[in-house]
Amino acid sequence: MFFLSVKTIETYKARLMQKLGAHSRAELVRYALELDILE
């Protein structure tokens, strides 16, 4: 098992939001649902 720091997750989220043009976590979730990544 491995550990990811809170800062690492925040950085990943920020970069993903920037690439997708998302302005909120809700937009990321909506995008993931549209791609059928989440259930």
N, C-alpha and C positions, 0 to 999 in steps of 0.2 A: 504494500500500500504506500502511496506517496502523499505528500502534503503540499497544498497550494496555499500561499499566503493570501490574506484579504487584499493586499495591494496588487498582487498578480491578477486576481479575479477582476478587480476594479479596472486595471489596465486593459485586460482582454475585452471587458464590456465596453469601455470607452472607445477602443479601436474599432470594435464591431459596429457600434453605433455610428461612428464617423464614416465608416465604409458604406453602411446602408443608408445613411442620411436620417437615421432615427433620432428623435429628440427625447424619448423616454423609454423606460424599461417596458412599458406596456406596448409600445410600438415594436420592440424586439420580439415580444411574446406573440403579438399578432402576426408578424412576419414568419416566425417559426411555425405557427399553426397553419398558415397558408401553404407553407412548404411541406406540411405533414411531418415535421421534425418532432413535434410534441404531440402528446395524446390528450 
